[in-house]
């Protein structure tokens, strides 16, 4: 007598389940029943689909195939969306389910750009299915709590929890199983407990070859795809299926589009933030070249420079504020300093602001030093915020945080040049200091500008090397061909405008300044021009990287079912039966007639 299977979730009180899905891409017929069942149960907004079925056509006639890929939140073992969330709206339960708290989400979109599976959406208004309001639409009651916040598949957490409370087994009893799995007409979507070796999903992935989407990212997704049948083995993708021309075709549903969660307003944070924080640090760094007799004078200038730099940083943060969906909740973004670089950035801003104000009031070197170091920390936070957007291959390249950081320093030292020039002009006009102080201050500024110019040349060279390495290794680091096309175009312009010309002009200025008094006007002119070009180059590439080269990860089938026509038709069955058109048993499979 066969002993009936007893799920561990009921038989062992100490057992913690790990809920997940096994999806058989051979069984899926693309009927979209799972999509409709999900939309019906979760009452999602029009155009919002938590469970999607990708319809994929590959090859050229007559060697073609069609297959379907069920997608949605993968409820990863290591979900990249959880640690980046600044409010704690995205969390992971002990059973592995990644949950959303719509009441504390601010709609910043960080989780969406961190997700490699395009599983999150943000709707900022309720739109109907049709231009004209129909009766069914009038009766539909949508959850307004989901407006302007991130939303995603929850594995029908309410069905799972209520089913467990009723003594049911998720994945076995339909009422305790996610709607998509319970409704699937082909039994292609199986739900269950991966921590239970006797569960349906555990047996399926143990007894059959499977793949996880984007397994190389280390997220360990808990949707595992089966791709073989007992008769026909799976296969590797054809070379043509993964070629650059195929992955550059926006008609290919596997290709990731440019993300829309962070637009030009978000880009402003990196553009203004890099200039402001870099300038604050650069101004403080130059204080080490100040003679003792004019240190008090420079101290006043440094406090003013830090205030100006903080104002520039504030402009960038203001644009971010404009971007978030629930502005009244912005204060909740301070909730996750232990994991979110966005939260850390806010804490750094608070300390920076206190230090700047203290420096203005007291003129104390300690306050000015704290302001400079927190500005540098702000720049580091900005670098890591973009880098942690793991759903965007161009951002998660290991060179990205270094590029953001070094560009900020370059922009900061470049901004010193006009700041010094304006200071000298104002002094000569106002004559607020004694003549000998003006002379000393003017004599001081010139060597400082030379030092800053030399540092700028070095930083421009370092940034050029970083960008060269970044573009050269982009393909091997997983950046898709569409994003690479944008990056190559940016690099060509940036190499000339943002790095090449600034380096050349500052070298010319350094040479000219040593030719005597007549070389000063030439040096000043080329230094200012080169500095402005460096700033333009830095802001240009950050705008492009956020808004133009930010293609999402896209979808992937590293293993595929073997079916289609022509050369892509199924091979001989494992039992030796040839199922291809033209084979004898294919024409008369049961020997009749």
N, C-alpha and C positions, 0 to 999 in steps of 0.2 A: 504494500500500500504506500503510495507516494504522500509524504507529509506535506500539508498545505503550507505555503509560504507565509510567514509572519513578518511584516515590516518591522524593522528595528525601531522606527519612530513610535510604535505602540508597545512593542515588547520590552524595550530597554529604556527605562526612565532617564538614564544619563546620556542617551544618544542625541547628538546634535546633527541634524540633517544638513546636507549640502544640495540644495535644489538646483536642477539644471535640465537641459533638454538634449535629446539626441534627434537630429533631423536627417531623414533619409532623402537625399536629393534624387535618388532613383524613383522613389515612390511619388514625390511631389509632381502634380500634374498642372500646376499653375492656375488652379481654379479660383484663387483669392478668397476661398471660404474663411481661411484663418484671419485674413485682413478684415473682412466684414464682421466676423465674430468678435474680434478685438475692438473694433470701432463701436459695435453695438453694446458690448458689455461695459466698456470704459467711457462711452459717450464722448469720444474725442471730437474736437472741432473739425469743421470742413478743412480739407487739405492736410490734416494731421493724421499720420498713420504710424502707430507704434509698432505694428507688425506689417512688414512689407514683403512682397515676393518679387524678386528681380527676374525679369524675363530676358534671357541671354541667347542671342543668336550668333553663331560663330562659323567661320569658314566661307568659302565661295562655291557656288554651284558647280558641280554636283556634290562636292565634298563639304556638306554642311551639317550642323547639329543645332538643336535647341534644348536648353535646359533651364531649370528654375532654381533660384537660390532664396531661401527664406532668411530674412534679416531682421534685426531689432537689437535691443539692449542685450548684451551677452552676459550680464551679471558676473563680471570677471572676478577671479580669485584675487587679483591685484588691480582693482579698478582705478584707472588714472583720473577719473572724474571726482573721486572722493577727496583725496588730499588737497586738490586745488581749490575746492569750494571755500570761499571766505566766510560763509555764514553758518555752515553745518547743515544746510538744507539737503545736501546729498550725503547719505550715510550708508554704511553696510551693516546689515544685521549679522548675528552669529550664524545664521543659516545660509549666509552668503548673498542674500537678496539685497540689491542696491536700491535704496528707497529715496523718495523725494518728499520733502516737506514744503508744500507750496506756500505756507503761511510765513515762512522766513526767507524764502528765496528772493533775491533782489533783481534777478534777471540780468546778471552781468555777462552771462554767456561763457564763462570760463570753463565750466564743465563740458559745454558743447564743443569747444575747440580742443579740449583735452581728450575727447572720445574718438578712438580710431575707427569706430563702427557706424558713424553717422546716425546714432541712435537717439539724439536729443533734438528737440525743436523748441522754438519760442514763437508764440503767436501774440501779437500786440493788439489785435482787435478780433472781434467775432465777425467772420464773413460767412455769407450764405453759400449754398451750393449753386444757386442760380441768381441772376441779376434781379429777377422778380421774386418777391417773397411768396412762397407757396404755403399751403395749409400746414403741411408736415413741418415746415421750417418754423412757422409761428408757434407750433406746439413744442418744439424742441427746447429743452432747458439745458443750456451748457453751463458748466462750472466756471463762473467768472474768476474763481481763485486761481485758475490756470492761465489767465491772461497776463502777458508780459513776464512770465517766469518760465524756467526750463521745465520741460515735461518729457516723459519717456515711458517705455514699457516697464511694468512692475512685476511681471510674471503673474498678474492677477493676484496680488498679495492678499486681497480681501477674500477671494475664493479659497486660497490655500489656508489662511488662518481660520476662517469660519468652518472649513471642512475639518481641520484638525480638532477644533473645539467640539465638533459633532462626532468625533471618532472615526472620521473617514480617512482614506489614504490618498494623498495627492498623487496624481499619475495613474491611479487605479480607478478611483471613483470620480466620475465626470464632474460632480458638483464641487469637488475639491481641487480640480485641475484647471490650469489656465484655459481661458475660452478658446484660444487658437488651437491648442492641442485637443481639447474635447470635441471641437467642431470639425477637425480635419477629416475629410471624406476618404482619404487614402491612407490614414494612419501613418502619415509621414512625420508627424511631430509627436515625439514621446517625451513626457515629463516625468521626473522622478528624483530620487535621492541618490546622489553619487557617493555619499558616505556609507551607503548600505550596499554591500557587495551582491546581495540577492535581489536588488531592485531591477526593474525593467531597463532603466537607462544604463546601469552598471553592466548588465549582461550584454546589452547591445554593443557598447564600446569595447568591451572585453573580447567579444567573439567576432567582431567585424573591424576591418580597417576603417580608420576615421581620420579627419583632420580638424584642426581648429583654425579659424580665420586669423591671420596676422599673428600666428604663434610666436614669431620671432621678436615681437615687442614685449614679451614677458608678462602679458596681462592674464594669461591662463583663462581664456573665456570658457564659460560653462555651457555654451551651446556647442555641441560637437557634431560634426557632419559625417554621415555615412555615405559612401559613394560606390559601393560594389553591390553585386547580387550574388547569390550562391552559384549562379550559372556563369555570369560574365564579370570579369575583373574590371576594376577602374583603370585609369590611365593618367599619365602626366599631361599637362596642357601642351598643345601643339606650339611650336616655336612662333608661328604666326599669331597665336592668341595673346602672347605676352610681348610681342614686338612693340617698339616705340610708336609706330604708326597706328597700331590698334589701340594702344593706351593713350593716344593723343586724340582719338575720335570721341567727341562728346556724345555721339549717338550710342556709344558703348555704355551700357548701364553700370558697368564695373568701374568706370572712370570717375574719380572724385572731382567735384566742381569746386570753384572758389567759395570759401566759407563766407557767409553773410552776417555772422554774429558780431564780429568786430569790424567796423567800417572805418571811415576816415576819422571819426571822432575818437575811436580807440587809438588809431595811429598817432594822433596828436599827443597822446600821453608820452609816447617814446620820442617823438620829435622835440617837444618842448622840454620834457623831462631830462633828456640827454644833455641838451645845451645848458639848462639851468644848473643841474647837479655838477656837471663837468666844470662849469665856470666857477662855482663856489669852491670846489676843490682846487682848481688851478690857481685862483687868486690867493688862497691860503698857502699853497705850495710855494708860490713866489715870495712869500714873506721871509723865507730862509735866506734870501739874497739882500735883505734890507739892512743897511748900516744902522747902528744903534742910534745915531743922532736924529734920524728921521723915522724911527720906528713908530712913535706916537702918531705922526702924520699918516703913515701908511695904515696904522690901526684903524683910524677913522675911515679911510678909503675902503679897507677890507670889510668893515661892518656894512658899509653902504653896498659894496659888491655882493655880499652874502644876502642882503635884503633883496637886491635886484634879481639875483639868481633864484632865490626862493619864490619871487613873483613869477618868474618864467616857469618854474616847476608847477606852481599853482594853476597856471593857465592850462597845462596839460591835464592836470587832475580834474579841472572843471569840465573839460570835454568828456572825460570818462564819466563824470556825474551825469552829463547829458545823455550818455549812451545807455545807462542801466535802465531796466524796465520798471522797477518799483523804487522810485527815487526817495520816497518817504521812509524807506527801510534802510537807507544807505549805512546807517550806524551799525547795522548788524554785521557789516563786513569786518568788524574787529574781532570776530568770534573764534578764528582758527589760527592763531599765531604759531601753533606747534606744527602746522603742516602746509598752510597756504602762504605763498609768497605775496599774494595780493594783500592779505592781512598784515604781513610783516612790513610791507611798504607803507601802510597807513600808520603803524606804530613808529616807524622811522620818521615819517613826516611830522608827527607830533613832537618827537624829541628834537628834530631839526628846528622846528618853529620856535620852541622854547629857547634853544641855544642861540638862534639868531637874535631874538629879542633881548636876551641877556647880554649878548655881545654889544648890541647897540647901546644899551643902558650903562653897562659897566666898562666897556672897552677892554675886557679881560681876555688875555690870550687863551685861557682854558675854554671859555665859552666859544670863541672863534674856532678853536681846534675841534671841539665837539661838533660844531656846525659843519665843518669841512668833512669830518669823518662820517657823520650821518648822511651828508650829501653823497658821499662815495657809497655808503650802504644803500641809499635810495637807487643809485645806478645799478648796483648788484641785484637788487630786488627786481628792477625792470628787466634786466638780462634774464633772470631765472623765470619770471612770469611768462615770457615768450617761449622760453625753452621747454617749460612744462606743458605747453600746448601740444601734447603728443599726437593729437589727431591731425596735425598739419606737418607733413614730412619736412618741409622747408624750415620749420621752426625747431624741430627736435634734433637737428644736426648738432653734433657736439661743438662745432665751431660757433654756433649762434650766440651763446652767452658771452663769449670772448669778443665777438664782433660788436655786440651792443655796448659792452663795457669800454672797449678801446675806442669806439666811435664817440662815446660820450666824453672821454678824455680829450680826444682830438678836437671836438667841438668846443670844449671848455677852454682849451689853450688858444684856439682860434678866436674865441669871443674876447679874450684878453686884449687883443690888438685894438679893436675899436674902443674898448673900455679905457685903455691907457690913452689913446689918442683924444678921446672926448674929455678925459680928465685934464690933460695938458691944455686943451683948448679953453676949457672953462676957467682954469687957473690963470691963463694969460689974459682972459677977458675980465674976470672978476677982481684979480689982484687982491684976494682976501688975505694972503699971507705976506709976510715981510719979503722984500726983494731977494734977500739971501736965501730964504726958505724956498721960494719959487725956483731959484737957480739950482739949489741942491736937489729939490724934487724933480726938476726937469732932467738934471744930470743923472738922477737915479733911474728915471723911467727908461732912458735909452738903453743902458745895459740890461735892464730887466726885459725889455722888448727883444733884445738880441737873444737872451736865454730862452724866452718863450718861443721865439722863432725857431731856434735850433730844436727845441723839444717837439714843436709842431712837425718839423721835417721828419723826425724819427717816428712820431706817432702815425703820420701819413704812410710812411713806408711799412710799418707794422700792419696797419689796416689793409694796405694793398696786398700784403702777403697772406693775411687771413682770408680776404675775399677770393684770392686766387686759389687757395687750398679748398675753400668752401665750394666754389663752382666746379673745380676739378673732381672732387670726391662726391658731388651731389648724387650722381646716379647710383654709386655703390652703397650710399647711405639710405637709399629708398626714396629719394625725391623723384617724382614722376616726370615724364617728358614735357608735359604742359608747363609745370612750374619751372623746369630747367630752361625752357625757352625764354621765360620772363627773366630769370636770373642772369642768363648770358647777355641779354640786352641791357639790363641794369649794370652789369659788371663793365661792359664796354664804355658806357657813358661815365660811370663812376670812376673808372680807372683814369680817365682823362680829366674830367671836371673836378671830381672830389679829391683825387690823390695826386695825379701827375702834375697838373698845373699848380696847385698849392705848394708842392715840394719845390718845383722849379722857381716859382716866384719868390719863395722865402729864401732859397739859396741865392738868388739874384740880389735880394735885399741885404743879406748878410755880407755879400761881396761889396755892394755899393756903399754900405755904411762905413766900411774900412777905407774908402777912397778919400775921406775928408768931409768937411762940412757940406760941400756941394752934393755929396751922396745921400744926405739925410732925406731930402724930399723924394728922391727916387725910392729909397728904402721904405719910407712910410707909405708911399703909394702902392708898391708891389706887395708889401706886407698886408695892407688892408684888403687888397684885391684877393690875394691868396687865402686870407682868412675867411672872407665871405664865401669863396668858392668851396672851401672845406666844409663850412656850415651847410651850404646848399646841398653838397654831395651827401652829407650824413642824413639830413632830413629827407632827401629824395629817396635814398635806398630803404629807409625805415618805413616810409609811406608805401613804397612798392612791395615790400616784403609782407606787410600786414594786409594790404588790400588787393594786391594783384598776383603775388606768387604764393598765396595761401590756399592752395588746392587741398581739399580734404584727402584723407587716406584712400578713399575708394574701397571697393570690395574685391575679394580675391577668392579664387578656387584653386588652391595648390594641387588638389587632386580632383579628378572629374569622372563622372560616369561615362562609360564607353557606349555611346549610342549616337545614331545619326544616319547619314546616307553616304554613298560613295566610299571614299577612303576612311571616312569617320564612322562608318557602320560598325556595329558590334563585331568583334572577332569570333572565331569558333568558340562554342560553349566549352566549358571546362570538361563536360562529359564527351566532347568530340563532335557534337552536333553543330553543323554550320548553319547559322541563322541569317546569313547575308543574302540579299536578293540574287536569284540565279542559281543558288545551291539546290540540289535535288530535294532535300528534306524541307527546304524553305517553300518550294513550290507545292509540295504534297506532305505537309508536316505529320499527318497521321496515317498516310498510306491509303487514302480512300480515293477511288476514281481513277 
